[in-house]
Amino acid sequence: MDAAAAFDPWSPEFVADPYPVYAELRAAGPAHWYGPTRQWLIPRHEDVSALLRDRRLGRTYTHRFTHEEFGREAPDPRHEPFHTLNDHGLLDLEGADHTRIRRLVAKAFTPRTVERLVPTVRGLADGLVGELVAAGGGDLQAAVAEPLPVAVIAAMLGVPEEDEERAMLRPWSAAICGMFELNPSEETARAAVRASIEFSGYLRELIARRRAEPGDDLVSALIGVEELTEQEMVSTCVLLLNAGHEATVNTTVGGVWTLLRHGAWEALPAPGLSTAVDELLRYDTPLHLFERWVLDDIEVGGTVIPRGSEVALLLGSANRDPARFGRTADVLDLTRADNPHVTFGAGIHYCLGAPLARLELTAVFDALLRRAPGLRLAADPVRRPGYVIRGFESLLVEV
């Protein structure tokens, strides 16, 4: 109970450095009841990895139970636009619907598809970093980290560059992702609902355009699939944008911050950049918590967690677990070869876009190494208040 009491996802101090508390949780046991969110915290790598794959858990329960049968209240009807959008997306589907949509969307993320994107992604990264260098520095997040993945996903979806709504993709995404934080406020919910309505409206209009004039893009491809409803198409596109850039943005900024404060920027190994990127994904995980519902009773290290419970899988803690990563679990090792981090999840909800995220991150760090070898901080960064999706407001750098 003492270890769980130290877990405080609304504290700026905890969000800035949750790792000492994670160590306490791992040492105290495999599962901890946390009253403020009515969840079981799971901190150890072995358990997190196993439960990500365990089919007795799910991102939703409504494919098997009603809210009443599961002992839960129905969502607030005022938030219906958000839930309609979210509940039809791949991340929160289970069973046959999940299998059906994942099979269709996976075609856009095959190794061959990602390989074809290499010149585009490298060119975008080089251009954005070049502009940052020409300016002598600036906000790395706004100038490089955010525009790159948003541009890539927008291009994949077929969002025209001339559409005014293209500038709203990142703000809409941020508002919707606010609902994934623990116990979101009513203000957060209202912002998410508004973004859900606006984003959905724009995508329905884009779908109508692509029906009339198909293009070589994902929206046009999805239109040709009879198995997909329009709502599933809209929800899939929103999820691809949200999931397709959050990890990349936060790992780019967090990775540069980590390297600079460790004095390791110049030690970043260009020949082994992919290995270094995976270590940055492990060392300071962009997504710290993944929630799943318990659909049938489970046991974690001797603790029975009954059906109807919710578990909070602490990905950030699992990625620093000495039981899996040894005595150097808290050490940044850019040459770490054995690195089974759980940053991209596991099991049926393993991140489809993981290869694309790695490509984008490798391209950004490669461009920064080549064009900004003397990169340094211009000011201490300010963290965003979110804990689940953990990142910065900005990162001011000088070249």
Residue pairs with C-beta under 8 A, 6 or more apart in sequence:
1 32
2 24
2 28
3 21
3 24
3 25
3 27
3 28
3 29
3 32
4 25
4 32
4 33
4 34
4 41
6 21
6 24
7 14
7 21
7 25
7 32
7 34
7 41
8 14
8 21
9 15
9 181
9 182
9 289
9 387
9 388
10 182
10 385
10 387
12 383
12 385
14 21
14 387
15 383
15 385
15 386
15 387
15 390
16 383
18 288
18 316
18 317
18 387
19 316
19 317
19 320
19 330
22 43
22 314
22 316
22 317
22 320
23 320
25 32
25 41
25 43
25 314
25 317
26 43
26 44
26 317
26 321
26 323
29 301
29 303
30 42
30 43
30 44
30 47
30 300
30 301
30 302
30 303
31 40
31 41
31 42
31 47
31 300
31 301
31 303
31 305
31 311
32 40
32 41
32 43
33 39
33 40
33 41
34 40
34 41
34 312
36 182
36 183
37 182
37 183
37 312
38 310
39 291
39 309
39 310
39 311
39 312
40 300
40 303
40 305
40 309
40 310
40 311
40 312
41 311
41 312
41 314
42 48
42 51
42 300
42 311
42 312
42 313
42 314
43 314
43 317
43 318
43 321
44 301
44 317
44 318
44 321
44 323
45 318
45 319
45 321
45 323
45 324
45 325
45 342
46 321
46 323
46 324
47 300
47 301
48 313
48 314
48 315
48 317
48 318
48 342
49 318
49 340
49 342
49 346
51 57
51 292
51 298
51 300
51 311
51 313
52 290
52 292
52 313
52 342
52 345
52 346
52 347
52 349
53 346
53 347
54 298
54 347
55 347
55 348
56 294
56 295
56 296
56 297
56 298
57 292
57 293
57 294
57 295
57 298
57 311
58 64
58 94
58 292
58 293
58 295
59 91
59 92
59 93
59 94
59 291
59 292
59 293
59 349
60 87
60 92
60 93
60 94
60 293
61 70
61 72
61 293
61 295
62 87
63 93
63 94
63 95
63 97
64 95
64 295
65 295
67 73
67 74
70 293
70 307
70 308
71 308
72 308
75 83
76 189
78 189
78 193
79 189
79 192
79 193
80 193
81 193
81 196
81 197
81 200
82 176
82 179
82 189
82 192
82 193
82 196
84 196
84 231
85 176
85 196
85 199
85 200
85 234
85 235
85 238
86 92
86 176
86 179
86 196
86 235
87 93
87 235
88 229
88 231
88 232
88 234
88 235
88 236
89 235
89 236
89 238
89 239
90 98
90 101
90 102
90 105
90 235
90 236
90 239
90 352
91 239
91 243
91 349
93 101
98 348
99 348
100 227
101 228
101 232
101 236
102 348
102 352
104 222
104 225
104 227
104 228
105 236
105 240
105 352
106 352
107 113
107 221
108 156
108 218
108 221
109 352
109 353
109 355
109 356
111 355
114 355
114 356
114 359
117 152
117 356
117 359
118 359
120 152
120 155
121 148
121 152
121 359
121 360
121 363
122 363
122 366
122 367
124 147
124 148
124 151
124 152
124 363
125 144
125 148
125 360
125 363
125 364
125 366
125 367
126 363
126 367
126 371
128 143
128 144
128 147
128 148
128 367
129 144
129 364
129 367
129 368
129 371
129 372
130 367
130 371
131 143
132 138
132 140
132 143
132 144
132 372
132 397
132 399
133 371
133 372
133 399
135 143
136 398
136 399
137 378
137 396
137 397
137 398
137 399
138 396
138 397
139 394
139 395
139 396
139 397
140 252
140 253
140 256
140 394
140 395
140 396
140 397
141 249
141 252
141 253
141 392
141 393
141 394
141 395
142 394
144 252
144 364
144 368
145 248
145 249
145 252
145 253
145 364
145 395
146 170
146 245
146 249
148 248
148 252
148 360
148 363
148 364
149 244
149 245
149 248
149 249
149 357
149 360
150 169
150 170
150 241
150 245
152 244
152 356
152 360
153 240
153 241
153 244
153 245
154 166
154 169
154 241
155 217
156 217
156 218
156 240
157 206
157 217
157 218
157 219
157 237
157 240
157 241
158 206
158 210
158 215
158 216
158 217
158 218
158 219
158 220
159 165
159 166
159 169
159 206
160 166
163 202
163 206
165 202
168 198
168 199
168 202
169 241
170 245
171 195
172 195
172 198
172 199
173 195
173 238
173 241
173 242
173 245
173 246
175 191
175 192
175 194
175 195
176 192
176 195
176 196
176 199
176 238
176 242
177 242
177 246
177 389
178 184
178 188
178 191
178 192
178 386
179 188
179 189
179 192
180 388
180 389
181 188
181 386
181 387
181 388
181 389
182 289
182 387
182 388
184 192
196 238
199 238
200 234
200 238
203 219
203 233
203 234
203 237
203 238
204 230
204 234
206 219
207 219
207 223
207 230
207 233
207 234
210 217
210 219
210 220
210 223
211 223
214 220
214 223
214 224
218 237
218 240
219 233
219 237
222 228
222 233
222 236
222 237
223 233
228 236
240 353
243 351
243 353
244 353
244 356
244 357
246 286
246 287
246 389
246 391
247 281
247 286
247 287
247 343
247 344
247 351
247 357
248 357
248 360
248 361
249 391
250 286
250 389
250 390
250 391
250 392
251 277
251 280
251 281
251 284
251 286
251 357
251 361
252 361
252 364
252 365
253 381
253 391
253 392
253 395
254 280
254 284
254 286
254 390
254 391
254 392
255 277
255 280
255 284
255 361
255 365
256 265
256 368
256 375
256 395
256 397
257 377
257 381
257 392
257 395
258 264
258 280
258 283
258 284
258 332
259 265
259 267
259 268
259 280
260 375
260 376
260 377
261 377
262 332
264 332
264 334
265 375
266 373
267 334
268 276
268 334
268 365
268 369
269 275
269 276
269 334
269 335
270 366
270 369
272 334
272 335
273 362
273 365
273 366
273 369
274 358
274 362
275 334
275 335
275 336
275 337
275 339
276 334
276 335
276 365
277 358
277 361
277 362
277 365
278 336
278 339
278 341
278 358
279 332
279 333
279 334
279 335
279 336
279 339
280 361
281 341
281 343
281 344
281 361
282 319
282 325
282 336
282 339
282 341
282 343
283 319
283 320
283 332
284 316
285 315
285 316
285 319
285 341
285 343
285 390
286 343
286 389
286 390
286 391
287 315
287 343
287 388
287 389
287 390
288 314
288 315
288 316
288 387
288 388
288 389
288 390
289 312
289 313
289 314
289 315
289 316
289 387
289 388
290 312
290 313
290 315
290 345
291 310
291 311
291 312
291 313
292 310
292 311
292 313
293 308
293 309
293 310
293 311
294 305
294 306
294 307
294 308
294 309
294 310
294 311
295 307
296 307
297 304
297 305
297 306
297 307
298 304
298 305
299 305
305 311
315 342
315 343
315 345
316 390
318 324
318 341
318 342
319 325
319 341
319 342
319 343
320 329
320 330
321 329
322 329
322 330
324 340
325 339
328 336
344 350
344 351
344 354
344 357
345 351
351 357
368 375
372 397
372 399
374 399
375 397
375 398
375 399
376 397
376 398
377 395
377 396
377 397
377 398
378 396
378 397
378 398
379 396
381 392
381 393
381 394
381 395
381 396
382 392
382 393
382 394
383 390
383 391
383 392
383 393
384 390
384 391
384 392
384 393
